[in-house]
Amino acid sequence: MEKRKVVVTGGTGLVGRHVVDALMDAGFEVVVLTRSPESRVRDGVKTSLWNGRNTEGLSGAFRGAEAVVHLAGENVGQRWTKRAKQAILDSRIEGGRAVREAIETLPEGERPALIAASAIGWYAPSAEWQDEASPAAPFGFLAEVVKAWEGVFEGIATRHVTLRIGVVLSREGGALAQLEPLFRWGLGSAVGSGKQWQSWIHVRDLAQLFVEAVQRTKWQGVFNAVAPQPVTNRTLSRALAQAMQKPFWAPAPPAFLLKWMLGEMACIVLDSQRIRSTRLNDFSFEFPELQGALADLYAA
């Protein structure tokens, strides 16, 4: 029986590597689009060159694919200089337009489904519950990026799923990788007031959500890719210290200090986002609770 083909952009990144593994484990043939031919990928995974900006090579790579998982984009976790902001925005708009054009160039009936990453930066900072039906934030750089990101694919002529991703828990990168050194030195603490809500997801659950979005052909539209139990920053920080078997006593750095250190990007850790999904009721999370997720990541 011929394996079904899925093409992944951004397949060498933090989330992409786990998505590729999950797709392979589910029996798919995986093709990773990359700018670096020497990129290391899992054995059995094919690679194809793509510069992330135009359609060159895309139509051929997409031909015969059941789905395209689109993860590529400039890293948001950097100081937001004027140049960095433009690069973040351009990578999502230009890359998205190229992916869309390449899909729609294929004959109707041969177009792969599009499973696209997005982010909960869509939603306004709030301590109130928000879900897929909640409106977009009226202002802010993250909201601007996410609205442009998703807007590129609006009305695309194929099945389209958008996963708005929360804080990804993984020791290989992202938030935990940045926090680990401080906690390892016994300097872990909450940040700001510590009362801000943070909506998170274990990287393995996130990867499985992408697989489900490929396999469940009735899925369409926006899904919030977050675990069902968001926590406050203080709860997250304390649980991380416990999982690492480290003290939790250091004073929380005040908001003004974080804004001085990180600039505008400080909103990622200071803004409150209490996000849930009303569309994942039949998805079985391996890690629905924070303690279990961290215990898995920091198991001896």
C-alpha positions in Angstrom: 0.0 0.0 0.0 1.4 3.4 -1.0 2.1 5.8 1.8 0.2 9.0 1.9 2.4 12.1 1.4 2.5 15.2 3.6 4.7 18.2 2.9 6.0 20.2 5.9 7.4 23.7 5.8 9.5 24.6 8.8 10.0 21.0 9.5 13.4 21.5 11.1 12.2 23.9 13.8 11.2 23.1 17.4 7.6 22.2 16.6 8.3 21.0 13.1 10.7 18.2 14.2 8.0 16.8 16.5 5.3 17.1 13.8 7.5 15.2 11.3 8.1 12.5 13.9 4.4 12.2 14.6 3.5 12.1 10.9 6.1 9.4 10.3 4.9 7.3 13.2 1.3 7.6 11.8 2.5 6.1 8.6 2.8 9.1 6.3 5.5 9.8 3.7 7.0 13.1 4.8 8.7 15.7 2.7 10.4 18.6 4.5 10.9 21.9 2.7 14.1 23.6 3.8 16.4 26.3 2.8 19.4 24.2 3.9 20.1 21.0 2.0 22.3 19.8 4.8 19.5 20.1 7.4 19.3 17.1 9.6 16.0 15.3 9.5 14.8 11.9 10.7 15.8 8.9 8.7 13.3 8.2 5.9 12.2 11.8 5.6 12.7 13.4 2.2 13.8 17.0 1.8 13.2 19.6 -0.9 14.7 23.0 -1.3 12.5 26.1 -0.7 13.7 29.6 0.1 10.6 30.3 2.2 9.5 33.3 0.1 8.4 32.4 -3.5 6.8 29.5 -5.3 9.9 28.1 -6.9 9.8 24.3 -6.4 6.6 24.3 -4.4 4.1 23.0 -7.0 6.2 20.0 -7.7 6.7 19.3 -4.0 2.9 19.6 -3.4 1.8 17.4 -6.3 0.4 14.2 -5.0 0.4 15.4 -1.4 -2.6 14.7 0.9 -1.8 17.8 3.0 0.7 20.7 3.5 1.6 21.5 7.1 2.8 25.1 7.0 5.0 26.0 10.0 7.7 28.2 8.5 8.2 31.8 9.7 10.8 34.0 11.4 11.2 33.4 15.1 9.0 35.7 17.2 11.2 35.1 20.3 13.7 37.9 19.6 14.0 41.5 20.5 11.5 43.4 18.3 13.7 45.9 16.6 12.2 47.6 13.5 14.1 45.2 11.3 13.1 42.1 13.3 9.4 43.1 13.2 9.6 43.5 9.4 11.3 40.1 9.0 8.7 38.4 11.2 5.8 39.9 9.3 7.3 39.5 5.8 8.2 35.8 6.4 4.6 35.0 7.2 3.0 37.0 4.4 5.5 36.2 1.6 5.8 32.5 2.6 2.0 32.2 3.0 1.3 33.7 -0.3 3.7 31.4 -2.0 2.2 28.3 -0.4 -1.3 29.5 -1.3 -0.4 30.2 -4.9 1.3 26.8 -5.3 -1.7 24.9 -3.9 -4.2 26.8 -6.0 -2.1 26.3 -9.2 -2.8 22.6 -8.9 -6.0 21.3 -10.6 -9.1 21.2 -8.4 -9.4 17.8 -6.9 -5.6 17.4 -6.7 -5.0 20.2 -4.2 -3.7 19.2 -0.8 -5.4 20.3 2.4 -3.6 23.2 4.2 -2.9 22.8 7.9 -1.4 26.1 9.0 0.2 27.3 12.2 -1.0 30.5 13.9 -0.9 31.8 17.4 -3.1 32.9 20.3 -1.6 36.3 19.9 -4.8 36.8 17.8 -6.7 37.4 21.1 -6.7 40.6 23.2 -4.9 40.5 26.6 -7.5 39.5 29.2 -8.1 37.5 32.3 -11.5 36.4 30.9 -12.0 33.2 29.0 -11.7 33.4 25.2 -12.3 30.8 22.6 -12.3 30.4 18.8 -15.3 32.7 18.5 -13.7 35.6 20.4 -12.7 38.6 18.3 -9.2 39.6 17.3 -7.2 42.1 19.5 -7.7 45.6 18.1 -4.0 46.5 18.4 -0.6 45.2 19.2 2.3 43.8 17.1 1.4 40.2 17.8 -2.2 40.7 16.8 -1.1 42.5 13.6 1.2 39.6 12.7 -1.4 36.9 13.4 -4.2 38.7 11.5 -1.9 39.2 8.5 -0.7 35.6 8.8 -4.2 34.1 8.8 -5.5 36.7 6.3 -3.2 35.3 3.6 -5.1 32.1 3.5 -8.6 33.5 3.9 -10.8 31.9 1.2 -8.2 29.5 -0.1 -9.7 26.9 -2.5 -8.9 23.8 -0.5 -9.7 22.4 3.0 -8.0 24.7 5.5 -7.3 24.2 9.2 -5.7 26.9 11.4 -4.1 25.9 14.7 -3.7 28.9 17.0 -0.8 27.8 19.2 -0.3 28.7 22.9 3.0 28.5 24.9 4.7 25.3 23.7 6.3 23.3 26.5 9.5 21.6 25.3 13.0 21.4 26.7 14.4 21.8 23.2 13.5 25.4 22.8 10.8 28.0 23.4 9.8 29.4 26.8 11.2 26.5 29.0 14.6 26.6 27.3 14.9 30.3 28.2 13.7 29.8 31.8 15.7 26.7 32.6 19.1 28.4 33.4 17.5 30.7 36.0 15.6 27.9 37.6 18.7 25.6 37.5 20.6 28.3 39.4 17.9 28.5 42.0 16.7 31.9 40.8 13.3 30.9 39.4 10.4 33.1 40.1 7.2 34.4 38.6 7.4 37.5 36.4 5.5 40.7 36.7 2.5 40.2 39.0 2.5 36.5 38.4 -1.3 36.7 38.0 -1.3 36.8 34.2 -2.9 33.7 32.6 -0.8 31.6 30.3 -2.3 29.0 27.9 0.1 26.2 27.2 0.4 22.9 25.3 2.9 20.0 25.6 4.9 19.8 22.3 3.8 16.1 21.9 0.1 17.0 22.1 0.7 19.8 19.6 2.4 17.5 17.1 -0.5 15.0 17.5 -3.0 17.8 16.8 -1.3 18.5 13.5 -1.6 14.8 12.6 -5.3 14.8 13.6 -5.9 17.9 11.4 -4.4 16.0 8.5 -6.4 12.8 9.1 -9.7 14.3 10.1 -11.0 15.5 6.8 -14.1 17.1 8.4 -11.9 19.5 10.4 -12.0 23.0 8.9 -11.4 26.5 10.3 -9.8 27.7 13.5 -8.8 25.5 16.5 -7.1 26.8 19.6 -4.1 24.5 20.1 -4.0 24.8 23.9 -4.3 22.4 26.8 -7.7 22.5 28.6 -6.3 24.0 31.8 -4.4 27.3 31.5 -2.6 28.5 34.6 -1.3 31.7 36.0 2.4 32.6 35.5 3.0 32.1 39.2 1.5 28.6 39.1 3.5 27.7 36.0 6.7 29.0 37.5 6.2 27.2 40.8 5.4 24.0 39.0 8.5 24.3 36.9 10.6 24.8 40.0 9.1 21.7 41.6 9.6 19.6 38.4 13.2 20.6 38.4 13.5 20.1 42.1 14.7 23.6 42.6 13.7 26.3 45.2 11.1 28.9 44.3 11.9 32.0 46.4 13.5 34.6 44.2 11.6 37.9 43.9 9.6 38.3 40.8 11.2 40.9 38.4 8.8 43.8 38.0 7.1 44.5 34.8 9.0 47.7 34.1 12.3 45.8 34.4 11.2 43.2 31.9 10.0 45.9 29.5 13.4 47.5 29.8 15.2 44.2 29.2 13.0 42.8 26.5 11.4 45.8 25.0 8.0 45.5 23.4 8.5 41.7 23.3 7.9 41.6 27.1 4.1 41.5 26.3 4.6 37.8 25.5 5.2 37.0 29.2 3.3 39.9 30.8 0.0 39.8 29.0 -2.8 37.6 30.3 -4.4 35.2 27.9 -6.9 32.6 29.2 -7.6 30.7 26.1 -9.6 27.5 25.7 -10.9 25.5 22.7 -14.6 24.7 22.2 -13.7 22.5 19.2 -11.3 19.9 20.6 -13.8 18.1 22.9 -13.1 14.8 21.1 -9.3 15.2 21.1 -7.6 13.1 23.8 -4.8 15.2 25.3 -1.9 13.1 26.6 -1.1 16.0 29.0 -4.2 17.9 29.9 -2.7 19.1 33.2 0.5 21.1 33.8 2.0 18.9 36.5 1.9 15.9 34.3 3.3 17.8 31.3 6.3 19.0 33.3 6.8 15.7 35.0 7.2 14.1 31.6 9.6 16.7 30.4 11.8 16.6 33.5 11.6 12.9 34.3 14.8 11.6 35.8 
